[in-house]
Amino acid sequence: MGAMRLWGHFAAIALALAAASPVFAGPEASPSAQATGAPAASAAAELPPGTIVTAQDAGRLANQLPAAAKLALKWGLRMQITPTERLEWSAGFERATEKYAPQTGLDGQDHIKNYTAGMPFPLIDVADPKAAAKIAYNWHMGPVMPDDFSIAPWGSSGYIADPNHAQRLLADSDHDFACEQFDFLRYAHRTEVDPRPTLGENATGVEWKARCNKWTEVSVGSGLGEGAGIWIRHLDPSSPDEFYGFDSITRRVRRSAVNLEYPGEGCRGCHQPYWAYALPKTELYSYRLLGTTAILACMRANHEPAGIAPSGDAYHLTEEPFQLRRAYILEMTPIAGPHASDMRTVVYIDSEIYVWLAAEFYQDGELRAVTIPLWRMTPSPEGGNLFDIAGSFYFPTGFPGYLRSLVPAHSSFTQAINRGELTSGAFNPQLMR
């Protein structure tokens, strides 16, 4: 194990010991983060490996269940408890961390500086005034970020509860969002596929590019498309994202400057895939560390897509493995823009690999939606693990009989991660059709 990874391992242990009881910031913490609850060790004692957690257990495990997990149990999810494990980064990510982390820092605006690749801040001191910003950068630059990624199709599928049959779900295909082909290519901070850490000269300072071919707002295969789109993220914190949209009716490409605002309802509903890889610019938000807690999270999903399976002419939630994880509770609010005064998001970030484990969205002081991901680990060819999102549950609070899943459960799909097959030519706006 490399020295930097060893430091990260000891830091995770120190955090767990220092926070044996959940620590919270007071009444402004999210509802599911307010109860002080039992120590993490007591929670683990209640959940020996092999335990099956169902809706009947939600009350006694309230302090270990994010809000979305409680709802998923109510809808029929079953959690098979597995031992809490130490999760190895990929060998490439570990090497990059050892090489580049010592030079990384924050400037006076808490913007990252001198960052090249790997985990920016492998050692987190919760007493550090800049801990929240460092955790946010670890989340956005962590080991879940692929060098390249393709999936066909990818989207967000809607379901409604069958009013006549408990835990039976009906497809709400009229409100599906689907991308016929989604591609993502990282130009900087690369750790898995050569060339590393930068793709070519990258003279224009691109961080990543993403492309969606034929985005639809109806069920997959209907042919009613809204065209294609390409997003370009720049390394310069002051540069907004570029978006090139192809209109399938006018056959024209239009460029605009945008910033992905995933706390907004529209982006939460249709753009939830970006939670996995193409996160909004870190510098667009301010961050506050509300505390730490132990929560149940799915790190080794059994199914693909995870969490939902066909059942006759309907669907049902599946049984997935969950383990107790230590999480930072991070509050993020927009610094500027139309939602700066009324939006905030509370995100639970794993303290070891910095993937998000749950999120709660607020607007005008009210909880508007909750969500949890279902993660999967696969061995890295160079050693260690790669991480990708296998599914999710998203519940808008204004529609109690409705949920969304991140990946399309209505059809088969294929995906490829870190294959080295994508090139910059795939992201030429003039080639969108």
Sine and cosine of phi, psi and omega as CSV:
sin_phi,cos_phi,sin_psi,cos_psi,sin_omega,cos_omega
0.00,0.00,0.76,-0.65,-0.01,-1.00
-0.91,0.41,0.34,-0.94,-0.05,-1.00
-0.88,0.48,-0.69,0.73,-0.03,-1.00
-0.92,0.39,-0.64,0.77,0.03,-1.00
-0.91,0.41,-0.59,0.81,0.03,-1.00
-0.90,0.43,-0.67,0.74,0.06,-1.00
-0.86,0.52,-0.70,0.72,0.00,-1.00
-0.88,0.48,-0.62,0.78,0.01,-1.00
-0.90,0.43,-0.72,0.70,0.02,-1.00
-0.91,0.42,-0.58,0.81,0.02,-1.00
-0.90,0.43,-0.64,0.77,0.03,-1.00
-0.90,0.43,-0.64,0.77,0.04,-1.00
-0.90,0.43,-0.69,0.73,-0.01,-1.00
-0.88,0.47,-0.64,0.76,0.04,-1.00
-0.89,0.46,-0.70,0.71,-0.02,-1.00
-0.89,0.46,-0.64,0.77,0.00,-1.00
-0.95,0.31,-0.66,0.75,-0.02,-1.00
-0.93,0.38,-0.44,0.90,-0.04,-1.00
-0.91,-0.41,0.71,0.70,-0.01,-1.00
-0.84,0.54,-0.55,0.84,0.17,-0.98
-0.96,-0.29,0.60,-0.80,0.02,-1.00
-0.83,0.56,0.61,-0.79,0.00,-1.00
-0.90,-0.44,0.76,-0.65,-0.05,-1.00
-0.75,-0.66,0.33,-0.94,-0.13,-0.99
-1.00,-0.02,0.01,1.00,0.02,-1.00
0.89,-0.45,-0.33,-0.95,-0.15,-0.99
-0.92,0.39,-0.26,0.97,0.00,-1.00
-1.00,0.10,-0.09,1.00,0.07,-1.00
-0.92,0.38,0.33,-0.95,-0.04,-1.00
-0.91,0.41,0.39,-0.92,-0.05,-1.00
-0.81,0.58,-0.67,0.74,-0.04,-1.00
-0.96,0.26,-0.13,0.99,-0.01,-1.00
-0.95,-0.30,0.16,0.99,-0.10,-1.00
-1.00,0.02,-0.56,0.83,-0.06,-1.00
-0.93,0.36,0.74,-0.67,-0.04,-1.00
-0.97,0.26,-0.58,0.82,0.19,-0.98
0.91,0.41,-0.15,-0.99,-0.02,-1.00
-1.00,0.04,0.36,-0.93,0.07,-1.00
-0.86,0.51,0.36,-0.93,-0.02,-1.00
-0.86,0.51,-0.60,0.80,0.00,-1.00
-0.89,0.46,-0.63,0.78,0.03,-1.00
-0.92,0.40,-0.63,0.77,0.03,-1.00
-0.88,0.47,-0.67,0.74,0.01,-1.00
-0.90,0.44,-0.59,0.81,0.00,-1.00
-0.91,0.42,-0.49,0.87,0.02,-1.00
-0.97,0.23,-0.23,0.97,-0.15,-0.99
-0.80,-0.60,0.91,0.41,0.05,-1.00
-0.91,0.42,0.54,-0.84,0.03,-1.00
-0.79,0.62,0.67,-0.74,-0.05,-1.00
0.99,-0.17,-0.26,0.96,0.05,-1.00
-0.89,0.46,0.67,-0.74,0.10,-0.99
-0.96,-0.28,0.89,-0.45,-0.01,-1.00
-1.00,-0.10,0.79,-0.61,0.04,-1.00
-0.82,-0.58,-0.09,-1.00,-0.03,-1.00
-0.86,0.51,-0.49,0.87,-0.01,-1.00
-0.92,0.39,-0.30,0.95,-0.03,-1.00
-1.00,-0.10,-0.07,1.00,-0.12,-0.99
-0.87,0.48,-0.58,0.81,-0.03,-1.00
-0.91,0.43,-0.76,0.65,-0.07,-1.00
-0.96,0.27,-0.32,0.95,0.00,-1.00
-0.95,-0.33,0.38,0.92,-0.12,-0.99
-0.82,0.57,-0.57,0.82,-0.05,-1.00
-0.97,0.24,-0.28,0.96,0.00,-1.00
-0.97,-0.25,0.03,1.00,-0.06,-1.00
-0.91,-0.41,0.88,-0.47,0.16,-0.99
-0.87,0.49,0.35,-0.94,-0.06,-1.00
-0.83,0.56,-0.67,0.74,-0.01,-1.00
-0.93,0.38,-0.53,0.85,0.03,-1.00
-0.92,0.40,-0.62,0.79,0.05,-1.00
-0.88,0.47,-0.67,0.74,0.01,-1.00
-0.93,0.38,-0.65,0.76,0.01,-1.00
-0.88,0.47,-0.62,0.78,0.07,-1.00
-0.89,0.46,-0.66,0.75,0.02,-1.00
-0.88,0.48,-0.56,0.83,-0.01,-1.00
-0.99,0.12,-0.06,1.00,0.10,-0.99
0.87,-0.50,-0.04,1.00,0.04,-1.00
-0.88,0.47,0.60,-0.80,0.10,-0.99
-0.86,-0.51,0.75,-0.66,-0.01,-1.00
-0.97,-0.24,0.87,-0.49,0.11,-0.99
-1.00,-0.07,0.91,-0.41,-0.09,-1.00
-0.97,0.25,0.78,-0.63,0.05,-1.00
-0.86,-0.51,0.32,-0.95,-0.03,-1.00
-0.88,0.47,0.60,-0.80,0.14,-0.99
-0.92,0.40,0.75,-0.66,-0.09,-1.00
-0.81,-0.59,0.39,-0.92,0.13,-0.99
-0.99,0.11,0.79,-0.61,-0.12,-0.99
-0.98,-0.21,0.89,-0.45,-0.03,-1.00
-0.98,0.20,0.71,-0.70,0.18,-0.98
-0.93,0.36,0.22,-0.98,0.14,-0.99
-0.93,0.36,0.41,-0.91,0.01,-1.00
-0.88,0.48,-0.61,0.79,0.02,-1.00
-0.91,0.42,-0.66,0.75,0.01,-1.00
-0.93,0.38,-0.62,0.78,0.03,-1.00
-0.90,0.44,-0.69,0.72,0.01,-1.00
-0.89,0.46,-0.67,0.75,0.01,-1.00
-0.90,0.43,-0.62,0.78,0.02,-1.00
-0.89,0.45,-0.73,0.68,0.00,-1.00
-0.87,0.49,-0.60,0.80,-0.08,-1.00
-0.98,0.19,-0.65,0.76,-0.21,-0.98
-0.95,-0.32,-0.36,0.93,-0.08,-1.00
-0.86,0.51,-0.62,0.78,-0.03,-1.00
-0.85,0.52,-0.41,0.91,-0.05,-1.00
-1.00,-0.05,-0.15,0.99,-0.13,-0.99
-0.99,0.10,0.63,-0.78,0.04,-1.00
-0.45,-0.89,-0.14,-0.99,0.07,-1.00
-0.86,-0.51,0.58,-0.81,0.05,-1.00
-1.00,0.00,-0.16,-0.99,-0.05,-1.00
-0.90,0.44,-0.37,0.93,0.05,-1.00
-0.99,-0.11,0.16,0.99,-0.08,-1.00
0.89,0.45,0.48,0.88,0.14,-0.99
-1.00,-0.01,0.60,-0.80,-0.04,-1.00
-0.93,0.38,0.59,-0.81,0.03,-1.00
-0.68,-0.74,0.51,-0.86,0.03,-1.00
0.85,0.52,0.53,0.85,0.03,-1.00
-1.00,-0.06,0.71,-0.70,0.01,-1.00
-0.89,-0.45,-0.80,0.60,-0.03,-1.00
-0.17,-0.99,0.21,-0.98,0.00,-1.00
0.99,0.14,-0.21,-0.98,0.01,-1.00
-0.96,0.27,0.86,-0.51,-0.05,-1.00
-0.89,0.46,-0.69,0.73,-0.10,-0.99
-0.74,-0.68,0.99,0.14,-0.08,-1.00
-0.93,0.36,-0.30,0.95,0.04,-1.00
-0.92,-0.40,0.88,-0.47,-0.01,-1.00
-0.90,-0.43,0.81,-0.59,0.13,-0.99
-0.96,-0.27,0.90,-0.43,-0.08,-1.00
-0.90,0.44,-0.30,0.95,0.04,-1.00
-0.99,0.11,-0.17,0.99,0.01,-1.00
-0.92,0.39,0.81,-0.59,0.04,-1.00
-0.84,0.54,-0.38,0.92,0.00,-1.00
-0.99,-0.17,0.20,0.98,-0.06,-1.00
-0.85,0.52,-0.66,0.75,-0.05,-1.00
-0.88,0.47,-0.71,0.70,0.01,-1.00
-0.91,0.42,-0.63,0.77,0.01,-1.00
-0.91,0.41,-0.65,0.76,0.05,-1.00
-0.89,0.46,-0.66,0.75,0.01,-1.00
-0.88,0.48,-0.69,0.73,0.03,-1.00
-0.92,0.38,-0.61,0.79,0.07,-1.00
-0.88,0.48,-0.64,0.76,0.03,-1.00
-0.89,0.46,-0.76,0.65,-0.11,-0.99
-0.96,0.27,-0.39,0.92,-0.03,-1.00
-0.92,-0.40,0.21,0.98,-0.15,-0.99
-0.96,0.28,-0.10,-0.99,-0.15,-0.99
-0.95,0.32,-0.11,0.99,0.06,-1.00
-0.97,0.22,-0.34,0.94,-0.07,-1.00
-0.94,0.34,0.88,-0.47,0.01,-1.00
-0.99,0.12,0.33,-0.94,0.15,-0.99
-0.98,0.19,-0.55,0.83,0.15,-0.99
-0.48,-0.88,0.44,-0.90,-0.11,-0.99
-0.40,-0.92,0.70,-0.71,0.07,-1.00
-0.66,-0.75,0.64,-0.77,0.10,-1.00
-0.53,-0.85,0.62,-0.78,-0.02,-1.00
-0.58,-0.81,0.88,-0.48,-0.21,0.98
-1.00,0.07,0.10,-1.00,0.05,-1.00
-0.61,-0.80,0.66,-0.75,0.00,-1.00
-0.08,-1.00,-0.41,-0.91,-0.06,-1.00
-0.74,-0.67,0.89,-0.45,-0.08,-1.00
-0.98,-0.20,0.65,-0.76,-0.02,-1.00
-0.99,-0.17,0.53,-0.85,0.03,-1.00
-0.64,-0.77,0.51,-0.86,0.10,-0.99
-0.81,-0.59,0.51,-0.86,-0.01,-1.00
-0.96,0.28,0.70,-0.71,0.08,-1.00
-0.95,0.33,0.89,-0.45,-0.06,-1.00
-0.91,0.40,-0.28,0.96,-0.06,-1.00
-0.98,-0.17,-0.18,0.98,-0.06,-1.00
-0.64,-0.77,0.91,-0.42,0.00,-1.00
-0.87,0.49,0.69,-0.73,0.08,-1.00
0.90,0.43,0.36,0.93,0.13,-0.99
-0.96,-0.29,0.79,-0.61,-0.11,-0.99
-0.94,-0.35,0.65,-0.76,0.04,-1.00
-0.94,-0.34,0.69,-0.72,0.01,-1.00
-0.92,0.39,0.73,-0.68,0.07,-1.00
-0.95,-0.32,0.93,0.38,-0.16,-0.99
-0.91,0.42,-0.38,0.92,0.01,-1.00
-0.91,0.42,-0.31,0.95,0.00,-1.00
-0.89,-0.45,0.41,0.91,0.10,-1.00
-0.97,0.23,0.51,-0.86,0.20,-0.98
-0.88,-0.48,0.72,-0.69,-0.04,-1.00
-0.58,-0.81,0.61,-0.79,0.10,-1.00
-0.92,-0.38,0.86,-0.52,-0.07,-1.00
-0.86,0.51,-0.64,0.77,0.03,-1.00
-0.52,-0.86,0.84,-0.55,0.03,-1.00
-0.90,-0.44,0.79,-0.62,0.01,-1.00
-0.81,-0.59,0.58,-0.81,-0.01,-1.00
-0.66,-0.76,0.75,-0.66,-0.01,-1.00
-0.71,-0.71,0.82,-0.58,0.00,-1.00
-1.00,-0.03,0.77,-0.63,0.00,-1.00
-0.99,-0.12,-0.47,0.88,-0.01,-1.00
-0.79,-0.61,0.27,-0.96,0.05,-1.00
0.91,0.42,0.45,0.90,-0.07,-1.00
-0.97,0.25,0.64,-0.77,-0.02,-1.00
-0.74,-0.68,-0.19,0.98,-0.16,-0.99
-0.92,-0.40,-0.53,0.85,-0.12,-0.99
-0.79,-0.62,0.75,-0.66,0.07,-1.00
-0.94,0.35,0.57,-0.82,0.05,1.00
-0.98,0.21,0.62,-0.78,0.03,-1.00
-0.82,-0.57,0.60,-0.80,0.06,1.00
-1.00,-0.04,0.01,1.00,-0.07,-1.00
-0.78,-0.62,0.61,-0.80,0.02,-1.00
-1.00,0.04,0.96,-0.27,-0.01,-1.00
0.92,0.39,-0.35,-0.94,-0.01,-1.00
-0.96,0.26,-0.51,0.86,0.01,-1.00
0.77,0.64,0.76,0.64,-0.07,-1.00
-0.89,0.45,-0.45,0.89,-0.03,-1.00
-1.00,0.03,0.02,1.00,0.09,-1.00
0.93,0.37,0.72,0.70,0.03,-1.00
-1.00,0.07,0.69,-0.72,0.11,-0.99
-1.00,0.03,-0.77,0.64,0.09,-1.00
-0.40,-0.92,0.29,-0.96,0.14,-0.99
-0.77,-0.64,0.58,-0.81,0.03,-1.00
-0.73,-0.69,0.56,-0.83,-0.02,-1.00
-0.70,-0.71,0.69,-0.72,0.15,-0.99
-0.88,-0.47,0.81,-0.59,0.02,-1.00
-0.98,-0.22,0.91,-0.42,0.00,-1.00
0.88,0.47,0.98,0.19,0.11,-0.99
-0.99,0.17,0.77,-0.64,-0.01,-1.00
-0.83,-0.55,0.40,-0.92,0.08,-1.00
-0.93,-0.37,0.33,0.95,0.05,-1.00
-0.72,-0.69,-0.04,-1.00,-0.13,-0.99
-0.89,0.45,0.50,-0.87,0.00,-1.00
-0.86,0.51,0.70,-0.71,0.07,-1.00
1.00,-0.07,-0.03,1.00,-0.04,-1.00
-0.97,0.23,-0.39,0.92,0.00,-1.00
0.99,0.10,-0.01,1.00,0.00,-1.00
-1.00,-0.02,0.99,0.11,-0.10,-1.00
-1.00,-0.06,0.31,-0.95,0.08,-1.00
-0.91,-0.40,0.40,0.92,0.02,-1.00
1.00,-0.01,-0.24,-0.97,-0.07,-1.00
-0.84,-0.54,0.22,-0.97,0.01,-1.00
-0.49,-0.87,0.53,-0.85,0.08,-1.00
-0.79,-0.61,0.77,-0.63,0.04,-1.00
-0.94,-0.33,0.66,-0.75,0.04,-1.00
-0.81,-0.59,0.85,-0.52,0.06,-1.00
-0.98,-0.20,0.76,-0.66,0.00,-1.00
-0.98,-0.21,0.49,-0.87,0.00,-1.00
-0.94,0.35,-0.51,0.86,-0.02,-1.00
-0.91,0.41,0.87,-0.49,-0.02,-1.00
-0.85,0.52,-0.45,0.89,-0.04,-1.00
-1.00,0.07,-0.12,0.99,-0.03,-1.00
-1.00,-0.04,0.85,-0.53,0.05,-1.00
-0.94,0.34,0.27,-0.96,0.10,-0.99
-0.92,0.40,0.50,-0.86,0.14,-0.99
-0.98,-0.20,0.63,-0.78,0.08,-1.00
-0.78,-0.63,0.76,-0.65,0.08,-1.00
-0.91,-0.41,0.91,-0.41,-0.02,-1.00
-0.95,-0.32,0.72,-0.69,0.03,-1.00
-0.97,-0.23,0.86,-0.52,0.02,-1.00
-1.00,0.00,0.88,-0.47,-0.08,-1.00
-0.94,0.33,-0.26,0.97,0.01,-1.00
-1.00,0.01,-0.77,0.64,-0.02,-1.00
-0.99,0.14,-0.27,0.96,-0.03,-1.00
0.89,0.46,0.55,0.84,0.00,-1.00
-0.86,-0.51,0.43,-0.90,0.07,-1.00
-0.97,-0.25,0.75,-0.67,0.00,-1.00
-0.84,-0.54,0.73,-0.68,0.01,-1.00
-0.99,-0.17,0.61,-0.79,0.09,-1.00
-0.50,-0.86,0.39,-0.92,0.09,-1.00
-1.00,-0.09,0.80,-0.60,-0.08,-1.00
-0.66,-0.75,0.30,-0.95,0.19,-0.98
-0.73,-0.69,0.86,-0.52,-0.01,-1.00
-0.88,0.48,0.82,-0.57,-0.03,-1.00
-0.90,-0.44,0.97,0.23,-0.12,-0.99
-0.94,0.35,-0.24,0.97,0.15,-0.99
-0.91,0.41,-0.34,0.94,0.02,-1.00
-0.93,0.36,0.53,-0.85,-0.08,-1.00
-0.85,0.52,-0.69,0.72,-0.03,-1.00
-0.87,0.50,-0.71,0.71,-0.01,-1.00
-0.95,0.32,-0.55,0.83,0.05,-1.00
-0.90,0.44,-0.63,0.78,-0.08,-1.00
-0.95,0.32,-0.75,0.67,-0.14,-0.99
-0.98,-0.21,-0.41,0.91,-0.10,-1.00
-0.96,-0.27,0.37,0.93,-0.03,-1.00
-0.84,0.54,-0.47,0.88,0.08,-1.00
-0.81,0.59,-0.51,0.86,-0.05,-1.00
-0.93,0.37,-0.29,0.96,0.10,-0.99
-0.86,0.51,-0.47,0.88,-0.06,-1.00
-0.98,0.20,-0.68,0.74,-0.17,-0.98
-0.76,-0.65,-0.80,0.60,-0.11,-0.99
-1.00,-0.07,0.92,0.39,-0.03,-1.00
-0.93,0.37,0.39,-0.92,0.07,-1.00
-0.89,0.45,0.28,-0.96,0.00,-1.00
-0.87,0.49,0.80,-0.60,-0.03,-1.00
-0.83,0.56,-0.62,0.79,-0.12,-0.99
-0.95,0.30,-0.11,0.99,0.01,-1.00
-0.99,0.15,-0.09,1.00,-0.10,-0.99
-0.78,-0.63,0.43,-0.90,0.21,-0.98
-0.98,-0.22,0.48,-0.88,-0.15,-0.99
-0.78,-0.63,0.56,-0.83,0.05,-1.00
-0.66,-0.75,0.75,-0.67,0.02,-1.00
-1.00,0.05,0.92,-0.38,-0.03,-1.00
-1.00,0.10,-0.32,0.95,0.01,-1.00
0.52,-0.85,-0.32,-0.95,0.06,-1.00
-0.72,-0.70,0.36,-0.93,0.03,-1.00
-0.35,-0.94,0.25,-0.97,0.10,-0.99
-0.97,-0.23,0.83,-0.55,0.00,-1.00
-0.72,-0.69,0.36,-0.93,0.06,-1.00
-0.99,0.12,0.72,-0.69,-0.03,-1.00
-0.59,-0.81,0.49,-0.87,0.03,-1.00
-1.00,-0.08,0.91,-0.42,-0.02,-1.00
-0.93,-0.37,-0.29,0.96,-0.02,-1.00
-0.73,-0.69,0.93,0.38,-0.05,-1.00
-0.83,0.55,0.63,-0.78,-0.03,-1.00
-1.00,0.10,-0.53,0.85,-0.17,-0.99
-0.91,-0.41,0.31,-0.95,0.08,-1.00
-0.59,-0.81,0.93,-0.38,-0.03,1.00
-0.92,0.39,0.50,-0.86,-0.10,-1.00
-1.00,0.04,0.60,-0.80,0.17,-0.99
0.99,-0.14,-0.46,0.89,-0.07,-1.00
-0.72,-0.69,0.69,-0.72,0.00,-1.00
-0.65,-0.76,0.47,-0.88,0.06,-1.00
-0.90,0.44,0.53,-0.85,0.06,-1.00
-0.57,-0.82,1.00,0.01,-0.10,-1.00
0.92,0.39,-0.82,-0.57,0.02,-1.00
-1.00,-0.07,0.24,0.97,-0.01,-1.00
-0.69,-0.73,-0.36,-0.93,-0.02,-1.00
-0.65,-0.76,0.30,-0.95,0.09,-1.00
-0.58,-0.82,0.40,-0.92,0.08,-1.00
-0.98,0.18,0.55,-0.84,-0.15,-0.99
-0.98,-0.18,0.00,-1.00,0.13,-0.99
-0.99,-0.13,0.79,-0.61,-0.03,-1.00
-0.76,-0.65,0.45,-0.89,0.02,-1.00
-0.97,0.24,0.69,-0.72,0.06,-1.00
-0.76,-0.65,0.56,-0.83,0.08,-1.00
-0.72,-0.69,0.37,-0.93,-0.01,-1.00
-0.98,0.19,0.84,-0.55,-0.03,-1.00
-0.85,-0.53,0.55,-0.84,0.11,-0.99
-1.00,0.05,0.78,-0.63,-0.10,-1.00
-0.78,-0.63,0.60,-0.80,0.24,-0.97
-0.99,0.16,0.60,-0.80,0.08,-1.00
-0.97,-0.25,0.95,-0.33,-0.14,-0.99
-0.92,-0.40,0.82,-0.58,0.08,-1.00
-0.99,-0.16,0.73,-0.68,0.03,-1.00
-0.79,-0.61,0.70,-0.72,0.01,-1.00
-0.73,-0.69,0.61,-0.79,0.03,-1.00
-0.89,0.45,0.65,-0.76,0.02,-1.00
-0.98,0.19,-0.59,0.80,-0.03,-1.00
-0.57,-0.82,0.10,-1.00,0.03,-1.00
0.97,-0.26,0.04,-1.00,-0.11,-0.99
-0.91,0.42,-0.36,0.93,-0.06,-1.00
-0.94,-0.34,0.23,0.97,-0.09,-1.00
-0.88,0.48,-0.54,0.84,-0.11,-0.99
-1.00,-0.04,-0.24,0.97,-0.13,-0.99
-0.78,-0.63,0.04,1.00,-0.03,-1.00
-0.92,-0.39,0.63,-0.78,0.24,-0.97
-0.45,-0.89,0.47,-0.88,-0.01,-1.00
-0.76,-0.65,0.69,-0.72,0.08,-1.00
-0.94,-0.33,0.86,-0.52,-0.08,-1.00
-0.87,-0.50,0.70,-0.71,0.06,-1.00
-0.99,-0.15,0.89,-0.46,-0.12,-0.99
-0.93,-0.37,0.81,-0.59,0.02,-1.00
-0.87,0.50,0.72,-0.69,-0.10,-0.99
-0.98,0.18,-0.05,1.00,-0.03,-1.00
-0.94,-0.35,-0.72,0.69,-0.01,-1.00
-0.90,-0.44,-0.02,1.00,0.17,-0.98
0.88,0.47,0.51,0.86,0.24,-0.97
-1.00,0.06,0.41,-0.91,0.05,-1.00
-0.99,0.17,0.63,-0.78,-0.06,-1.00
-0.93,-0.36,-0.30,0.95,0.04,-1.00
-0.14,-0.99,0.35,-0.94,0.05,-1.00
-0.49,-0.87,0.48,-0.88,0.04,-1.00
-0.73,-0.69,0.75,-0.67,-0.09,-1.00
-0.93,-0.37,0.77,-0.64,-0.02,-1.00
-0.86,-0.50,0.56,-0.83,0.12,-0.99
-0.59,-0.81,0.75,-0.66,-0.04,-1.00
0.81,0.58,0.59,0.80,0.06,-1.00
0.98,0.17,0.00,1.00,-0.03,-1.00
-0.93,-0.36,0.59,-0.80,0.06,-1.00
-0.95,0.30,0.85,-0.52,-0.07,-1.00
-0.96,-0.28,-0.44,0.90,-0.02,-1.00
-0.25,-0.97,0.43,-0.90,0.07,-1.00
-0.69,-0.72,0.45,-0.89,-0.04,-1.00
-0.43,-0.90,0.46,-0.89,0.16,-0.99
-0.69,-0.72,0.55,-0.83,0.09,-1.00
-0.99,-0.12,0.29,-0.96,0.13,-0.99
-0.86,-0.52,0.94,-0.33,-0.11,-0.99
-1.00,-0.05,0.34,-0.94,0.06,-1.00
-0.69,-0.73,0.59,-0.81,0.06,-1.00
-0.90,-0.43,0.65,-0.76,0.09,-1.00
-0.75,-0.67,0.52,-0.86,-0.01,-1.00
-0.91,0.42,0.67,-0.74,0.12,-0.99
-0.98,0.19,0.64,-0.77,0.02,-1.00
-0.84,0.54,-0.45,0.89,-0.04,-1.00
-1.00,-0.10,0.00,1.00,-0.04,-1.00
0.92,-0.39,0.46,-0.89,-0.05,-1.00
0.99,0.17,-0.36,-0.93,-0.12,-0.99
-0.81,-0.59,0.52,-0.85,0.24,-0.97
-0.95,-0.30,0.47,-0.88,-0.08,-1.00
-0.81,-0.59,0.68,-0.73,0.13,-0.99
-0.56,-0.83,0.34,-0.94,-0.08,-1.00
-1.00,0.00,0.82,-0.57,-0.08,-1.00
-0.98,-0.18,-0.19,0.98,-0.01,-1.00
0.14,-0.99,0.04,-1.00,0.03,-1.00
-0.25,-0.97,0.26,-0.97,0.15,-0.99
-0.82,-0.57,0.77,-0.64,-0.01,-1.00
-0.78,-0.62,0.85,-0.53,-0.06,-1.00
-0.86,-0.51,0.94,-0.34,0.15,-0.99
-0.97,0.24,0.79,-0.62,-0.12,-0.99
-0.93,0.36,-0.38,0.93,0.00,-1.00
-0.97,0.23,-0.13,0.99,-0.01,-1.00
-0.75,-0.66,0.99,0.16,-0.16,-0.99
-0.89,0.46,-0.32,0.95,0.01,-1.00
-0.98,-0.21,0.44,0.90,-0.15,-0.99
-0.70,-0.72,0.62,-0.78,0.13,-0.99
-0.58,-0.82,0.29,-0.96,0.10,-1.00
-0.83,-0.56,0.51,-0.86,0.18,-0.98
-0.90,-0.43,0.45,-0.89,-0.12,-0.99
-0.97,0.25,-0.69,0.72,-0.04,-1.00
-0.98,-0.20,0.50,-0.87,-0.09,-1.00
-0.93,0.36,0.87,-0.49,0.03,-1.00
-1.00,-0.07,-0.01,1.00,-0.04,-1.00
-1.00,0.01,-0.13,0.99,-0.04,-1.00
-0.44,-0.90,0.24,-0.97,0.06,-1.00
-0.97,0.23,0.31,-0.95,0.02,-1.00
-0.46,-0.89,0.30,-0.95,0.05,-1.00
-0.81,-0.59,0.51,-0.86,0.05,-1.00
-0.57,-0.82,0.41,-0.91,0.03,-1.00
-0.62,-0.78,0.74,-0.67,-0.04,-1.00
-0.81,-0.58,0.75,-0.66,0.07,-1.00
0.82,0.58,0.75,0.66,0.03,-1.00
-1.00,-0.06,-0.31,0.95,-0.05,-1.00
0.96,0.29,0.33,0.94,-0.07,-1.00
-0.99,-0.12,-0.32,0.95,0.01,-1.00
-0.99,0.13,0.62,-0.79,0.06,-1.00
-0.81,-0.59,0.26,-0.97,-0.02,-1.00
-0.88,0.47,-0.42,0.91,0.02,-1.00
-0.87,0.49,-0.42,0.91,0.01,-1.00
-0.94,0.35,-0.20,0.98,-0.07,-1.00
-0.92,-0.40,0.47,0.88,0.09,-1.00
-0.99,0.15,0.91,-0.42,-0.05,-1.00
-0.85,0.53,-0.49,0.87,-0.06,-1.00
-0.96,0.29,-0.22,0.98,0.01,-1.00
-0.99,-0.11,0.02,1.00,0.02,-1.00
-0.96,0.29,0.74,-0.68,0.03,-1.00
-0.53,-0.85,0.00,0.00,0.00,0.00
